[in-house]
Amino acid sequence: MGSKQETTNNEYTRLPSPHDPPLRVIVVGAGLGGCAAAIALHHHGHEVVAVLDKVRSFNRLGDSLGLGENAYRLLARWGCDVKEIQEIGNQAPTMKIRRWHDGKILAEQPLMDMAGYIGHRGDYHDIFLKWVRNRHIQILMASDVTEYTDSSPTPSLTLADGTTLSADLIVAADGIKSLARHLVLGAQDDPVSSGYACFRAYFEPSPEMRADPALNAFLGDQDSVNFWIGPDTHVVQNTLRGGREFNWILTRKDDRADVLAESWFQPGDMNEVRRWARDIDPRIRGAIMATESCLDWKICYRKPLPTWVSPGSHRIVLLGDSCHAHLPTSAQGASQAVESAGVLGVVLGLVDGRDEVPVATRAYEKLRFPRVRVSQTHGEDLRDRWHNVLKNVDNDVEIDPEMVKIKNRPLYAFDSEKDARDKWEEISARVRNEFGKGKIEPLC
């Protein structure tokens, strides 16, 4: 590793390390955000000691996931063959936003306006893991972090088996329930209900379903992406692999006080699903009604964090969902994690050495916070527009397509690494001034 240049294809060359020896980094969490962090840090010449994950093996979990052009551009720069993802994603050229009860098309947009190629989260994860392994970065399974030691200049972590690991920097990319989140905040922060929940289903339609005219309007051989919007609810439908795999997500109001846990594994009640879907467009209703099982995911909200960096050493940082989780309607959660990974790799290379890692981490959070807030609020805005635009509106009233369109396109032109370099002098000066005064200003 070190400053040795490595190639993953004929055109890519890893950047040399800006430090001698290179900064050593441990990444906690081998999901998409953790993998992106490992790939970005490696690209920028830092030494990724290992990526840790508490599970013993990875399964094909979840359902649909989208990556925007802002993420693809960075991944390609880091030597990843993004065609591998594009080829397994939804190939529909457009997406249609429809009226809930009859399927009338209210707006049609290029699929790229939402989230680029939509694929299965598990398939994307497999490719990200392969990219990490191709760089000879260790992925250590069954590595459950039970404690962090926020010490300078080498923070450390302890695993359930008693093993202790240390590095110049620890990146916690292990989600909203990250143990490091509590360390950074200095307190436990409980989830708050967003007021919504999703029923989610992903399956391979049977030959009988495909042959049934009442079910197969969107089960054909061509990929499609459709949204049905109505008062306080919406349904997302997409197909993958030429229609061989089918996914629907029904978002609805949820006021269950007894269900506060966020879980990808909570079984859904199909009778409840059928109640919610009883008056939706018949062309999608049949496929939903015929679904055998689904999951029920309560969407919880977390307020923006005042800091993403540990208070003692400033050498344990949060990344991805552990600090900037997004609503599903943002279609930018994974993309923003990729952006954050790129910024962290850049700023670590702009400081003079390991003694200045705290300057890099505090600059990282200041650079990223305003950007992710824009992305997060895009998701909130879209959900609110979809859930309110048809309230108390007669069927013969024409809806302005701009009222329901997805407006992520402006997010794609942003280059997070260039932004970090352009703002480095200003942001690093602010950080140094705050350290000089002995007070780090909160992000919010």
MOBEL-V364304 format. One record per backbone hydrogen bond with DSSP energy under -1.0 kcal/mol. CO is the residue of the C=O (numbers start at 1). NH is the residue of the N-H. If there is no record, write none. Layout:
co=(CO | CO)
nh=(NH | NH)
//
This chain:
co=(1 | 6 | 23 | 24 | 24 | 25 | 26 | 27 | 28 | 31 | 32 | 33 | 34 | 35 | 36 | 37 | 38 | 39 | 40 | 41 | 42 | 43 | 47 | 50 | 51 | 52 | 53 | 55 | 59 | 63 | 65 | 68 | 68 | 69 | 71 | 72 | 73 | 74 | 75 | 76 | 80 | 81 | 82 | 83 | 93 | 95 | 96 | 97 | 97 | 98 | 99 | 100 | 104 | 107 | 109 | 110 | 111 | 111 | 118 | 119 | 120 | 121 | 122 | 123 | 124 | 125 | 126 | 127 | 128 | 129 | 130 | 132 | 132 | 133 | 138 | 140 | 144 | 147 | 149 | 149 | 155 | 156 | 157 | 158 | 158 | 159 | 163 | 165 | 169 | 170 | 171 | 172 | 175 | 179 | 180 | 181 | 182 | 192 | 195 | 196 | 197 | 198 | 199 | 200 | 201 | 203 | 206 | 207 | 212 | 212 | 216 | 224 | 225 | 226 | 227 | 228 | 229 | 230 | 233 | 234 | 235 | 236 | 237 | 238 | 240 | 241 | 245 | 246 | 247 | 248 | 249 | 250 | 251 | 252 | 266 | 269 | 270 | 271 | 272 | 273 | 277 | 281 | 281 | 282 | 284 | 285 | 286 | 288 | 294 | 295 | 297 | 299 | 301 | 306 | 308 | 315 | 316 | 317 | 320 | 320 | 327 | 328 | 332 | 333 | 334 | 335 | 336 | 337 | 338 | 339 | 340 | 341 | 342 | 343 | 344 | 353 | 354 | 356 | 357 | 358 | 359 | 360 | 361 | 362 | 363 | 364 | 365 | 368 | 369 | 370 | 371 | 372 | 373 | 374 | 375 | 376 | 377 | 378 | 379 | 380 | 381 | 382 | 383 | 385 | 387 | 388 | 390 | 394 | 400 | 401 | 401 | 408 | 409 | 415 | 416 | 417 | 418 | 419 | 423 | 424 | 425 | 426 | 427 | 428 | 429 | 430 | 431 | 432 | 433 | 434)
nh=(4 | 14 | 47 | 168 | 169 | 49 | 171 | 52 | 173 | 35 | 36 | 37 | 38 | 39 | 40 | 41 | 42 | 43 | 44 | 46 | 45 | 15 | 25 | 27 | 140 | 29 | 143 | 142 | 61 | 121 | 119 | 71 | 72 | 73 | 75 | 76 | 77 | 78 | 80 | 79 | 82 | 84 | 86 | 87 | 111 | 109 | 227 | 106 | 107 | 229 | 103 | 281 | 99 | 97 | 95 | 113 | 114 | 115 | 90 | 65 | 124 | 125 | 126 | 127 | 128 | 129 | 130 | 131 | 132 | 133 | 134 | 135 | 137 | 136 | 51 | 53 | 160 | 158 | 151 | 156 | 167 | 149 | 165 | 146 | 147 | 162 | 159 | 157 | 26 | 317 | 28 | 319 | 178 | 183 | 184 | 185 | 186 | 301 | 254 | 299 | 252 | 297 | 250 | 295 | 248 | 246 | 210 | 211 | 215 | 216 | 219 | 239 | 96 | 237 | 98 | 235 | 100 | 233 | 230 | 251 | 228 | 249 | 226 | 247 | 245 | 244 | 240 | 203 | 238 | 201 | 236 | 199 | 234 | 197 | 296 | 273 | 274 | 275 | 276 | 277 | 280 | 284 | 285 | 286 | 288 | 289 | 290 | 291 | 268 | 200 | 198 | 194 | 192 | 443 | 318 | 170 | 310 | 172 | 323 | 324 | 330 | 331 | 336 | 337 | 338 | 339 | 340 | 341 | 342 | 343 | 344 | 345 | 346 | 347 | 348 | 356 | 357 | 360 | 361 | 362 | 363 | 364 | 365 | 366 | 367 | 368 | 369 | 372 | 373 | 374 | 375 | 376 | 377 | 378 | 379 | 380 | 381 | 382 | 383 | 384 | 385 | 386 | 387 | 389 | 232 | 391 | 393 | 397 | 403 | 404 | 405 | 411 | 412 | 419 | 420 | 421 | 422 | 423 | 427 | 428 | 429 | 430 | 431 | 432 | 433 | 434 | 435 | 436 | 437 | 439)
//
